[in-house]
């Protein structure tokens, strides 16, 4: 039986991984793609977003499960390979705090898989600040250096040339523009002479001492003004916030990367689900986040 190609999409928080995978699913060239999503937090927001696009998904939660190469990943891959009809390719979306090379190593351990490469997404606008951050620089560099291909998002809003020069000093991996995730990944990787996962230099991660997480759910619609005030007062220590909120005007999808907040109205969903991650050393306080959220959602006893 022909091995199934395994493609890993990595990159730091908010780089555009889910958007890239969404584009890949919409331009799948007739291939049956199965997506495994390793999100941070107890709610797998990205898996739900991809599933709503009509894709088959398997959710892996709590951020570092793939990074640690625990049994959950192998069980999920086994499930994927056992499905009928069998997928033509498996795509793993790594958590923004995971190392994609560690995940790709599963292709060596499973004889029914073949290594299709690691694509690391990078935000052309936000990457310079990440590389200047003493707490994040090393991890971001590892994600870039484990890539067979680097896809730059937000090249439509900034000049990518300075970032491309910086990347050339960090890694020999080719760099391509992928505004709004618009990139046909599989043909590009097929044309590359990609190294097996064992060639990736990987250090033992220490995410638990760097990042803190917060998760919230609410079953009832919230006052829109209260939600607006809560979002406007999020602490600067929040690196990433994502999910959706149902208010008295409908449902809005919420995405915050650094200080950049994007909201859009979407089809009605049940309740609200949010996850956030921040730097512990910069004062990210999950208890304070929860207190502020409870004040916003005081009419929602199911909030937790």
SESELUM-283528 format. One record per residue (C-alpha): residue number from 1; residue in one letter; chain; x, y, z. Coordinates in Angstrom, 3 decimals. Layout:
BEGIN
PT     k   r   c          X          Y          Z
PT   NUM   A   A          X          Y          Z
...
END
This chain:
BEGIN
PT     k   r   c          X          Y          Z
PT     1   X   A      0.000      0.000      0.000
PT     2   X   A      1.344      3.426     -0.939
PT     3   X   A      2.341      5.525      2.113
PT     4   X   A      0.199      8.574      2.815
PT     5   X   A      2.067     11.907      2.640
PT     6   X   A      2.256     13.826      5.927
PT     7   X   A      2.510     17.617      5.729
PT     8   X   A      3.054     19.753      8.844
PT     9   X   A      2.072     23.433      8.933
PT    10   X   A      3.812     25.285     11.785
PT    11   X   A      4.503     28.846     12.806
PT    12   X   A      4.106     31.128     15.782
PT    13   X   A      0.802     32.276     17.256
PT    14   X   A     -1.315     34.168     14.742
PT    15   X   A      0.985     33.644     11.763
PT    16   X   A     -1.860     32.417      9.534
PT    17   X   A     -1.689     28.623      9.724
PT    18   X   A     -5.435     28.017      9.752
PT    19   X   A     -5.939     30.442      6.865
PT    20   X   A     -3.304     28.626      4.807
PT    21   X   A     -4.911     25.241      5.513
PT    22   X   A     -8.312     26.656      4.612
PT    23   X   A     -6.928     27.750      1.241
PT    24   X   A     -5.361     24.327      0.750
PT    25   X   A     -8.699     22.635      1.431
PT    26   X   A    -10.474     24.880     -1.046
PT    27   X   A     -7.837     24.129     -3.712
PT    28   X   A     -7.248     20.457     -2.970
PT    29   X   A     -6.993     19.409     -6.642
PT    30   X   A     -9.416     16.575     -5.978
PT    31   X   A     -7.346     15.086     -3.133
PT    32   X   A     -8.954     13.718      0.033
PT    33   X   A     -7.213     15.685      2.781
PT    34   X   A     -7.561     14.941      6.483
PT    35   X   A     -6.477     17.648      8.928
PT    36   X   A     -5.175     17.063     12.463
PT    37   X   A     -5.256     20.249     14.508
PT    38   X   A     -3.078     20.694     17.609
PT    39   X   A     -4.387     23.858     19.272
PT    40   X   A     -3.442     25.441     22.597
PT    41   X   A     -6.045     25.460     25.348
PT    42   X   A     -8.894     23.100     26.222
PT    43   X   A    -11.085     24.319     23.334
PT    44   X   A     -9.799     23.562     19.858
PT    45   X   A    -10.961     26.707     18.061
PT    46   X   A     -8.961     26.054     14.884
PT    47   X   A    -10.317     22.519     14.492
PT    48   X   A    -13.857     23.865     14.691
PT    49   X   A    -13.100     26.564     12.110
PT    50   X   A    -11.650     24.001      9.701
PT    51   X   A    -14.513     21.559     10.274
PT    52   X   A    -16.984     24.313      9.394
PT    53   X   A    -15.237     24.535      6.022
PT    54   X   A    -16.347     20.945      5.381
PT    55   X   A    -13.041     19.235      6.071
PT    56   X   A    -12.488     16.041      8.007
PT    57   X   A    -10.631     16.940     11.198
PT    58   X   A     -9.186     15.268     14.283
PT    59   X   A     -8.656     17.617     17.215
PT    60   X   A     -5.571     17.425     19.423
PT    61   X   A     -5.844     19.892     22.296
PT    62   X   A     -3.621     21.414     24.977
PT    63   X   A     -0.927     22.821     22.772
PT    64   X   A      2.147     20.738     23.269
PT    65   X   A      0.765     17.219     22.907
PT    66   X   A      2.214     16.900     19.400
PT    67   X   A      5.396     18.671     20.401
PT    68   X   A      6.001     16.110     23.132
PT    69   X   A      5.274     13.253     20.681
PT    70   X   A      2.950     11.551     23.165
PT    71   X   A      0.627      8.695     22.305
PT    72   X   A     -2.255     11.004     21.366
PT    73   X   A     -0.584     11.942     18.103
PT    74   X   A      0.104      8.332     17.150
PT    75   X   A     -3.456      7.298     17.986
PT    76   X   A     -4.797     10.156     15.860
PT    77   X   A     -2.557      9.212     12.932
PT    78   X   A     -3.656      5.591     13.287
PT    79   X   A     -7.281      6.718     13.207
PT    80   X   A     -6.591      8.771     10.086
PT    81   X   A     -4.917      5.883      8.281
PT    82   X   A     -7.728      3.476      9.209
PT    83   X   A    -10.465      5.617      7.678
PT    84   X   A    -12.250      4.501      4.548
PT    85   X   A    -11.739      5.835      2.034
PT    86   X   A     -8.173      6.428      3.085
PT    87   X   A     -7.008     10.057      2.883
PT    88   X   A     -4.704     11.007      0.027
PT    89   X   A     -2.688     13.187      2.416
PT    90   X   A     -2.675     14.142      6.101
PT    91   X   A     -2.077     17.749      7.139
PT    92   X   A     -1.173     18.564     10.746
PT    93   X   A     -1.643     22.125     11.948
PT    94   X   A      0.829     22.542     14.797
PT    95   X   A      0.088     24.661     17.814
PT    96   X   A      1.666     28.096     17.649
PT    97   X   A      3.961     27.105     20.515
PT    98   X   A      4.936     23.691     19.097
PT    99   X   A      8.006     22.686     17.112
PT   100   X   A      6.892     21.411     13.697
PT   101   X   A      9.990     19.268     13.219
PT   102   X   A      9.081     17.196     16.269
PT   103   X   A      5.627     16.562     14.850
PT   104   X   A      6.976     15.673     11.407
PT   105   X   A      9.156     12.987     13.005
PT   106   X   A      6.058     10.786     13.243
PT   107   X   A      6.521     10.149      9.509
PT   108   X   A      9.653      8.171     10.357
PT   109   X   A      7.963      6.079     13.024
PT   110   X   A      4.915      5.120     10.939
PT   111   X   A      5.671      2.996      7.835
PT   112   X   A      2.317      3.917      6.248
PT   113   X   A      3.359      7.594      6.162
PT   114   X   A      5.767      9.449      3.911
PT   115   X   A      7.362     12.796      4.774
PT   116   X   A      5.834     15.599      2.701
PT   117   X   A      7.596     18.490      4.410
PT   118   X   A      7.234     21.245      7.000
PT   119   X   A      5.774     24.604      6.036
PT   120   X   A      6.358     27.313      8.628
PT   121   X   A      4.087     30.328      8.395
PT   122   X   A      5.584     33.700      9.361
PT   123   X   A      3.845     37.052      9.701
PT   124   X   A      5.886     39.516      7.631
PT   125   X   A      4.556     42.381      9.748
PT   126   X   A      4.998     40.845     13.192
PT   127   X   A      8.116     38.701     12.744
PT   128   X   A     10.709     41.462     13.364
PT   129   X   A      9.213     42.177     16.803
PT   130   X   A      9.164     38.468     17.657
PT   131   X   A     12.832     38.111     16.749
PT   132   X   A     13.671     41.097     18.973
PT   133   X   A     11.799     39.591     21.930
PT   134   X   A     14.330     37.894     24.197
PT   135   X   A     11.735     35.433     25.523
PT   136   X   A     10.336     34.377     22.153
PT   137   X   A     13.282     34.719     19.766
PT   138   X   A     14.754     31.258     20.305
PT   139   X   A     11.486     29.430     19.829
PT   140   X   A     10.504     31.403     16.735
PT   141   X   A     13.927     30.760     15.219
PT   142   X   A     13.573     27.014     15.847
PT   143   X   A     10.216     26.973     14.081
PT   144   X   A     11.769     28.744     11.097
PT   145   X   A     14.874     26.571     11.036
PT   146   X   A     12.801     23.378     11.012
PT   147   X   A     10.994     24.461      7.843
PT   148   X   A     11.398     23.081      4.357
PT   149   X   A      9.421     26.064      3.108
PT   150   X   A      8.593     29.398      4.771
PT   151   X   A      5.323     31.045      3.785
PT   152   X   A      5.047     34.766      4.548
PT   153   X   A      1.636     36.135      5.440
PT   154   X   A      0.628     39.826      5.398
PT   155   X   A      2.910     40.577      2.464
PT   156   X   A     -0.012     42.588      1.108
PT   157   X   A      0.313     45.184      3.896
PT   158   X   A      4.089     45.468      4.436
PT   159   X   A      7.252     45.383      2.352
PT   160   X   A      8.520     41.822      2.771
PT   161   X   A     12.051     42.477      1.480
PT   162   X   A     13.645     43.296      4.899
PT   163   X   A     12.057     40.201      6.458
PT   164   X   A     13.256     38.032      3.597
PT   165   X   A     16.831     39.287      4.153
PT   166   X   A     16.544     38.425      7.852
PT   167   X   A     15.209     34.962      7.077
PT   168   X   A     18.066     34.309      4.657
PT   169   X   A     20.460     34.743      7.585
PT   170   X   A     18.510     32.274      9.731
PT   171   X   A     17.663     29.422      7.390
PT   172   X   A     18.356     28.144      3.869
PT   173   X   A     14.659     27.289      3.407
PT   174   X   A     13.034     29.015      0.429
PT   175   X   A     10.632     31.844      1.271
PT   176   X   A      7.404     32.481     -0.634
PT   177   X   A      4.656     35.070     -0.237
PT   178   X   A      1.290     33.764      0.962
PT   179   X   A     -1.035     36.739      1.559
PT   180   X   A     -4.360     35.539      2.984
PT   181   X   A     -2.986     31.986      2.898
PT   182   X   A     -3.005     31.918     -0.887
PT   183   X   A     -0.413     29.278     -1.626
PT   184   X   A     -0.602     25.883     -3.310
PT   185   X   A      1.556     24.086     -0.772
PT   186   X   A      1.584     20.489     -1.977
PT   187   X   A      2.918     21.093     -5.525
PT   188   X   A      5.610     23.405     -4.133
PT   189   X   A      6.819     20.903     -1.574
PT   190   X   A      6.739     18.103     -4.129
PT   191   X   A      9.220     20.098     -6.195
PT   192   X   A     11.593     20.689     -3.268
PT   193   X   A     14.411     18.408     -2.209
PT   194   X   A     13.105     18.156      1.360
PT   195   X   A     15.200     16.611      4.109
PT   196   X   A     13.768     13.901      6.356
PT   197   X   A     12.652     14.997      9.847
PT   198   X   A     15.763     13.518     11.449
PT   199   X   A     17.799     16.287      9.812
PT   200   X   A     15.983     18.959     11.834
PT   201   X   A     17.911     20.173     14.887
PT   202   X   A     15.471     20.205     17.780
PT   203   X   A     15.953     21.275     21.381
PT   204   X   A     13.807     20.226     24.305
PT   205   X   A     11.004     22.816     24.606
PT   206   X   A     10.185     24.592     27.870
PT   207   X   A      6.800     26.043     26.997
PT   208   X   A      5.277     25.559     30.420
PT   209   X   A      7.631     28.069     32.019
PT   210   X   A      7.064     30.692     29.298
PT   211   X   A      3.378     30.646     28.364
PT   212   X   A      0.135     30.789     30.320
PT   213   X   A     -3.334     29.995     28.983
PT   214   X   A     -6.912     31.053     29.583
PT   215   X   A    -10.143     29.512     28.287
PT   216   X   A    -13.770     30.633     28.606
PT   217   X   A    -17.186     29.500     27.466
PT   218   X   A    -20.639     30.985     27.844
PT   219   X   A    -23.929     29.458     26.725
PT   220   X   A    -25.941     32.693     26.610
PT   221   X   A    -25.812     35.804     24.438
PT   222   X   A    -23.813     38.624     26.035
PT   223   X   A    -24.357     42.388     25.879
PT   224   X   A    -22.452     43.689     22.853
PT   225   X   A    -21.298     46.824     24.690
PT   226   X   A    -19.870     44.749     27.530
PT   227   X   A    -17.980     42.559     25.055
PT   228   X   A    -16.595     45.646     23.289
PT   229   X   A    -15.376     47.068     26.602
PT   230   X   A    -13.797     43.749     27.611
PT   231   X   A    -11.924     43.450     24.302
PT   232   X   A    -10.755     47.081     24.495
PT   233   X   A     -9.222     46.441     27.923
PT   234   X   A     -7.374     43.199     27.247
PT   235   X   A     -3.921     43.377     28.861
PT   236   X   A     -0.882     43.850     26.577
PT   237   X   A      0.519     40.539     27.847
PT   238   X   A     -2.027     38.670     25.673
PT   239   X   A     -0.094     37.333     22.688
PT   240   X   A     -3.041     35.609     21.057
PT   241   X   A     -6.798     35.529     21.522
PT   242   X   A     -9.207     33.685     19.262
PT   243   X   A    -12.701     32.274     19.197
PT   244   X   A    -16.186     33.638     18.847
PT   245   X   A    -18.658     35.604     20.943
PT   246   X   A    -22.427     35.549     20.630
PT   247   X   A    -23.902     38.879     21.659
PT   248   X   A    -27.314     40.504     21.330
PT   249   X   A    -26.573     41.309     17.662
PT   250   X   A    -25.449     37.816     16.601
PT   251   X   A    -22.114     35.987     16.524
PT   252   X   A    -18.731     37.564     15.851
PT   253   X   A    -15.414     35.823     15.271
PT   254   X   A    -12.623     37.415     17.289
PT   255   X   A     -8.908     37.257     16.456
PT   256   X   A     -6.214     39.185     18.281
PT   257   X   A     -2.507     38.885     17.455
PT   258   X   A     -0.359     41.103     19.646
PT   259   X   A     -2.192     44.429     19.700
PT   260   X   A     -3.980     43.821     16.373
PT   261   X   A     -7.660     42.974     16.877
PT   262   X   A     -9.849     41.742     14.023
PT   263   X   A    -13.558     40.991     14.331
PT   264   X   A    -16.124     39.879     11.776
PT   265   X   A    -19.729     38.805     11.878
PT   266   X   A    -20.287     35.124     11.085
PT   267   X   A    -23.236     32.767     10.887
PT   268   X   A    -24.969     32.281     14.214
PT   269   X   A    -23.279     29.838     16.591
PT   270   X   A    -24.195     28.537     19.990
PT   271   X   A    -22.805     30.639     22.833
PT   272   X   A    -19.252     31.928     23.095
PT   273   X   A    -15.892     30.146     23.155
PT   274   X   A    -12.549     31.889     23.596
PT   275   X   A     -8.954     30.884     24.228
PT   276   X   A     -5.971     33.123     24.965
PT   277   X   A     -2.272     32.653     25.542
PT   278   X   A      0.301     35.073     26.914
PT   279   X   A      3.750     35.424     28.392
PT   280   X   A      3.856     34.518     32.060
PT   281   X   A      6.910     36.693     32.665
PT   282   X   A      5.134     39.733     31.227
PT   283   X   A      2.290     39.419     33.685
PT   284   X   A     -0.260     37.335     31.806
PT   285   X   A     -2.694     36.563     34.616
PT   286   X   A     -5.334     33.951     33.781
PT   287   X   A     -7.177     34.682     37.037
PT   288   X   A     -7.435     38.378     36.166
PT   289   X   A     -8.611     37.479     32.648
PT   290   X   A    -11.281     35.257     34.151
PT   291   X   A    -12.405     37.925     36.598
PT   292   X   A    -12.818     40.485     33.805
PT   293   X   A    -14.633     37.957     31.628
PT   294   X   A    -17.015     37.028     34.457
PT   295   X   A    -17.843     40.695     34.928
PT   296   X   A    -18.620     40.883     31.196
PT   297   X   A    -20.624     37.651     31.247
PT   298   X   A    -22.357     38.109     34.582
PT   299   X   A    -25.643     36.937     33.058
PT   300   X   A    -24.067     33.639     31.974
PT   301   X   A    -23.817     31.167     34.871
PT   302   X   A    -22.332     28.529     32.558
PT   303   X   A    -19.168     30.579     32.033
PT   304   X   A    -16.099     28.679     33.146
END
